[in-house]
Amino acid sequence: MKKQKVIGKVKKSVVAKNVESEKIISLTGIKEFDELLGGGFPKGAVILVPGNSGTGKTIFSFEWLFNGVNKYDENGIYITFTEPLFKTLLNLEGMKFYDRRVVEDEKLKIIDVRKEFGKSDFLEKDFLRLIEEEVRKCNAQRLVLDSITAITYALGEPSKIRKFIFDLGTMLATLGCTTILTSEVSNDKYSAYGVEEFISDGIIVMRQVEQKFQSVRTLEIAKMRGVSYYPGLNTFRISREGIKLFPQLRVPLTHSSGKVKVSTGIKGVDEMSKGGLYVGSTTILAGSTGCGKSVMSLHFLYDGLMKGEPCLLAGFEESKEQVLRNAQALGMDMEKYEKNGLLKIISAYPSEKYIEEHLLDIKELIDKFKIKRCVVDSLSSIGNSFEEDQFRYFVMRLNAYLKSKAVTTIFTAATASLLGVEKLTESNLSTMTDNIILLKYVEVGGSIKSAINVLKTRGDDHSKSLKEYTITDKGIVVGEGFEGYESIMSGSARKVEKMDINKVLKKEFIKRSSL
């Protein structure tokens, strides 16, 4: 039997300390997951991983085991009650973390006990003895029982199940190895019989749900003794690389308020907003289809590029090639800046990724390239692809993050109608952002014209008038206001007759003379 290694003398980084609890923890090797845990699992803990079929419990368990051997020099044991050994290995061979030598050398031992456990003379105490012997023989520091539900079903009687679970918990506590118990559940419960969670130090819930015709995998740390962890749902994907987790972006409300303004790239809009947009502010550019939201956004970015500012366009409606072509048609050579790296363009349909992936993609580019100006075109496309609560939370965190990095940002959003009074119904977006600029069509004298209005600028004054604008081969040009008209905001303007004071006085004189 190998001698038990002393933790302090392990060659690789096996353990870390949670700052708050000062308890020794064991890294899982899944970077984003360890960050959620505040470091890793408490060493020696029993972790229950419940979830319905196909949620990734087995893949998660094996990645944890292989990481233990290859990254942290911790031997492991996997005991299966559900699948034959050859099928388990076949499914693993396509995974990048799978290492055949580790299995052959029995640093990771895979044991199939389905036949033994099904024998009439095989008692629960025999199974507990088997686990203890294998753990000590292998000097295992990581153990997986897949699944605890299959064991309890085999026992049958509720009294036997409860006794076995508590005996298992007692034995695992004496062994000192960190253990994962997978549990097959199809509802909001953590276990089939409601006792497994009581011997568990931690609970990690894995689910697969349908949202807007998209299958979404989620992971939630519901309980973890001994560490300071982040609660809440986190999405993840399973690929050849293993588990790829997309933790929720958390941004403290600590951003500063800028005092310097930058141009929108359009002279008339700068005049209406009293000099442009504050650095680090966020603006909703709202309007109906075809009114020029994307064109105005290109003006804003191009102004920054010409001043040497790194810019980002996160587009969810047009391809990169289409964006660059549209800009070229307006006399803006944005392709030059895209090639030299000053302009970064994200181009993707919202449904191609989880909503958290889109947020992290934007964050990564902003951090890496020190982005100064950003356009998200459009929020409406994202909102149509995800649940309303998800979308609202996404906008709230993205808005807060951009402000924390002092990135001056324009969000485009589609309004509900071509004519008439538009409403910013996109999940209360109007309260989240600093500025609102509205583009709309109005009917004037039997023809359709375009009107622009600055509805809101937080912390500053702005023009209250509506002005006409046109889209030319040079982009947007703001003209004069709609003087002499009323009901512009309704979409159907009518001319107001000028009052002739002499006619009024004459009419009043005739009226009095007849009395």
N, C-alpha and C positions, 0 to 999 in steps of 0.2 A: 504493500500500500504506500502511495506517495505521501510524503509529509505535507501537512497542511501549511500552505505558504502564509507567511506573516504579511499582513496588509501593507505595512510600512516599507517592506523590502521588494514589493512587486515591481518589475522592471518598467512596465508601461503604466500609463495613468489610469488606474483601476477605479479609484474613488475620488470624490470631491466632498467639500463641506458646504452645506446649505448655510448661508450667512445668518439667517434668522434662528434656525433651530440648532445649529452647531452639531447636527447628527451626520454620521457618515452616510453617504449616498453612493449609489452605483449607477454610472452612466449607461444609458440605453444605446448610445451610438447613433441615434436618429437626432440630428442637431436641433431641429426646430422643436422636437418633442421634449428634449432635455431642457430647452429654454422655457417651455411651458411649465415644466416640473420644478423649475428653479434649480436645476442641476441634474436630477435623475431620480430613480427609485430609492427609497430608504433601503439600505442594505439589510437583507434578511426579511424583507416585507413579503406579504402574500397579496398579490394583485389579482383581482377578479376582472376579467375582460368579457362582458356580456355583449351579445349582438345576434341578430338574425342571420340566417345562412347567407354566405357570400359577401359578408361585410369586410373580410380581410383579417379576421382574428388569427388564423393559422399563419399567414404571411408575416403579420406583425410579430408573432411569437418567434418564428424562425429567424427573422432578421435580428431580433434581440439576442437570440442564442448565438448566431454566427458572429455578430459584432462582439459578443462577450469573449469568444475564443480569439478572433483575429485582431481585435483592437485593444482588449484589456486583459488578455491572458487568463480568462475565467472559463473553465470547463463547464459544459452544460449537458442536460439530459432532456429529451423530449419523449413523453409517454403518450401513445395514442390509443384511443378507444373507438375511433370513428372510421379511419381509413387504413387499408393494408399498407405495409411498409413500401412496396415497390411503387405504388401510386403516389405516395407522399414524396418520394425521391424524384419521381418523374416530373411532378409539378414544380419542384424546386430547381431543376436543372436549368430552366430558362432565366433564373434570377441571378443578377450580377453578384449578389452577396454570397451565393452558394459556393462552397469550397469542398469538393469531394474528399480531399486529403484529410480535412478536419474530421469527417465522418469515418473514413478508413482508419485513422489513427485513434478513433474513439475519444477524441477530445470533446466531440459532440456525439453523444450516444442516443440513437433513436430506437425505442423499444415499443413493440406492438404487443399489447396484453389482452387483445380482444378474446382470443381463444381461451387463455388461462382464466380470465375473469368470468367467462361463461360456464365454467365447469361447476358442477353441483357441490363439490368438496372444496372449492376455492373460497375461503372466508375473507371478510373485510380485513381482519388482522394479518392475513397472508399478504394482501396487497400493500398494506402499510409497511410490513416488514420488507417487501420487495423494494419499495421506494427508498427506504432507509439504507438498505444494503447497496443499492446501485449508486446512490448519492455519495456514500462514503468510499466505495470502490473507485469511482471516477473522480473523486475529489471535486465534485460539481459545486459550483457556486451559483448556477442558474438552473432552474427546473421549470418545465412546462407540463401541465396535465391537460390534455385536449381530448375530450372535454369533461368537465365535472358533471355536466348534465347527463352524459351517457352512463357514468358510474351510478348516479342516483337512480336512473331508470332501471338499471340492472338489479339494484338492491330491492326496489319495489315498495317495501313497507316504509311509511313515513317515519316510524320510530327508529328503524335501522338507518335510514338516511340521515336523520338528525344526529344520531350517535356517531356514525361514520364521519360526518363533516366535522364535528367537534374533536374527535380523535385525530383526524387529519390535521386540523389546526394546531393541536398540541404537539404532534410529531414534527410538523414543519418548523415550529418555533424552536424546537431543540436542535434541529439540523443547522439552522443559521443560513441556509441558502435562500436567495431571492426566488420567489415562485410566482408563475402566472397560471391562473386557473381560467380556462375559457368556458363560457356558459352560453348554450343555445337558447335564446329567448326570442319571442316574436311580438312582444308588447313592451310596455314601459317598465316592466319588472326587471330586476337585475339577475334573477335566478328562478329556476323552476319551482323550488320548494321554499324559498324565502329565508334560508338559513345560511347559505354560502357567504352572503355579504357580511355576516356577523363575525366570521373568522378572518375577514379580509382587511388589510390595512389600507388598501386603495381600490378604487373602482374606475375603470376606463371603459366607457360605453362607445361601441362602434355601431353605426347605423348606415343603411342605404335607403334613401327616400327619393320619391319623384317630385320634382319642382319644376313647373312650367315645361313639361315634356323633357326634362333633363334628369338623369339619374345622378344623385349627389351622395357622396360618401362623407360622413361626419364622424368626428371623434370628440368626446367630451370627458374631461377629468371630473368625475362626480365626487370623488373622495380620495384623499391621499394624506395619511398621517405622517407627521414628521418633516414635511417640506412645505414651503410657501409656494403654492401653484396658482396658475391662472385658470379660473373657471370659464365656462362658456363653450359654445359649439365652434369647432374648427373643421374646415373641409380638408380632405386629402384625396390623393389619387394613388393607385397601385400601378406601377410600371415595372419594366425589367430592372430598374434601379432599386425597386423596393417601395417602401412607404414614402411618399412625398407629401409633407404636411404644409398647409397654408394657414398659419396662425393668424388670428384676428389682430389687425394693426391697432395698437393702443397709443393714443397721442394725448399728453397732458395739456390742459388749457393754460399754457404759459407763453403763447406767442406775443411778440411785441407789436406795437402799432407804428407803421411807417409814417414819415412826415414828408417824404419826397415823392413826387408824382412822375409817372412815365406816360408817354404818348400812346394813344390808341392806334396811331398811324393814320388817322383821319382828322384833318384840321377842324372840320365842323363839329365832330363829336368831342374833340378836346375842348372846344369853346363851350359846348353845352355842359360839359362836366367840370368846367372851371380849371382846365389845365391837364386833364387826363385822369389816370387811375393811380391811387396810392400804391407804392411798392408793397408787395405782400398781401394786397387786397384780393378778394374774389368777386367776380362779376357774373351775374346771370344775363346772357344775351338771348332774349326770348322773341319768338316770332313764328309765324306760320310758314308753311312750305314754300320755298322759292323766294323768300323775302330778302335774302342776302346775309344770313347769319354766318355761313362759312366764309363768305367773301370778307366780311368785317373781321373775322378771326384771322384770316391771312394777312390783312393789313397790320394787325396787332403784332403778329409774329415777325413779319418782314421788317417792321420798324426796329424790333429788338435785334434781329440778325444783322442789320446794317450797322448797328451800334456795337457789334461784337458780343452780344449776350447769348449764351447757350439757351436754346428753346426746345420745347417738346410739344408735339401735336399727337394727342391720343385720339385717334379716329376710329369710330365704330360704325361708319356708314359708307366710307369710300376707301378704295385701295390707295397705297402710297403713290403709285403711278398716276392715278386720277387726280390726287391732290396736287402733285407737282405740275401736271399738265394744266389744271385750272389756274394755278398761280402764274404759270408762264403766259397764259392768255391775257392776264391782267398786267403783264409787264414786270412780274416779280420772279426773278431767277432764283427760286428757292432750291433748285436741284444742286446748284453750286455749293450752297451751305450744307445741304444734306450729305454731299460727297466729302466735304472737308470736316464733317463731324460736329459742326456747330448746331445743326438742326437734327433732332431725333424724331422719328415718326413711328408710332405704334399703329398698326392697321389690323383690326380683327373684328369679326362678328362677336357680339356679346355672348352668345350661346356657345361659342367655341371653348370657353373656359368658365370655371367657377368665378363668382363675383369677387371673391377674395384674391384670386389669381390676378385679375385685372388691377386691383388695388396695389398688389405687391410688385407687379410689372412697372407701374408708374413710379412707385417709391424707389425701386432699384435704379431706374434711369435718372431720377432726380438726384439721388445720393451720389451716383457714380460720376455724372457729368456736370454737377453743380448748376442745374437748370435755374434760369432766372424768370423765364416766361413760359406759361403752359396754357394750352387750349385743350379742352375735353369736348369732343364733337361727336355725338351729342348725348346728354344725359337721358333724353327721351328714349333713345334706342336701348340703353342699359335698363331703364325702368320697365320697358315692355318685355324684357327677357327674364326678369327675376321677380320674386315676391315683393310686395310693397314694403314690408318691414325690412327685408334684406336691403332693398334699394335705399331706403331712408337712412339706414345705418351706414351703408357704403358712402353715401354723399356726405354725411356728417363727419365721418372719419377722414375721408379724402380732403374735404374742405379744411379741417383742422390741421392735417399734416402739411398741406401746401402753405398754409399761413405760418406754421411753425418753422418752415424753411424759407420764409420771406419770398415765396414764388408768387409773382403777380399772375393771376389766372382768370381766364374766361371760360365759363361753362355755357354751351349752347343748349337751348331747350325749345322744343316745339310747343306752340300754343294750340288751343283746341279748334279754332275756326279761321277761315280765310278772311271773313268780314265779321264785324261785330266786336263786342268787348271781350278780349281774351282774358283768361284767368291763369295764373301760375299755379296749376293744380299739382305739380310734380312733387308730391309728398312734402309740402311746406318748404320748398326750396327758397322761397322769398325771404324767410326769416333766418336762413343759415348764412347767406352771402352778404357782402358789404354793399354791393351796387346792383341795380337792375336797369338794363337798357331794353326798351321795347321797340321792335320793328313791326309795322303792321300795314295792311292795305286799307285804303279809304276810298270811298266813292265821292268824287267831287265833280259836279257839273256833268254827270253822265259818263265820266271816265274814271279808271282806277289809277290812283297814285299811291306812292309809298311814303309813309310817315315814320319819323323816329322821335322817341321821347325818352328822356332820362327820368325814370320813376323814382330812383332812390340812390343816394350816395351817403354812406355812413360816415359821419364825422366831418362833413363839408357841405357847402351849398352847391346848387346846380340849377340849370335853366329849367323853368317850368313849362316852356312852350313846346309845341309840336312843330317839327320842321319837315319839309319835303326833302327826299333824297332820291338820287338816281344811281343806277349801276351802269357805268361806262366801261370802255375798254381799258381804262386806267383804274378801275375799281369804283368805290363808293364816293359820291360827291354830295355833300349836304348843301341844300339851297335855303330858300327863305321859309319863314313860318307861314302858317295858314291864316293870315290876317283876314278878318271880315267873314270868317266861317265859324259855325258852332256845331256841336255834336260830332266832332272829329273822332273822338274815342269810340263812338257807337259804330263807326265804319261807314256811315252815310251822312256826309257833311251837308249843311245847307247854309246859304249865304245870308248874312244878317244885313238888313237895310240900314244905311247910315241915317242918323236922325238929323233932319233939317230944322234947326231951332227957330228960323224965321217962319216956317210953315206952322210950327206948333204954336207960336205966339199969335199969329194971325188967326188961327182957328179958335184960340182961347178968347181973343178980342171980339170975334163975331158972336161967339156964344154968350158973352157977358152983355153985349149991346142989345141982344134980343130979349133980355129979361125986362 
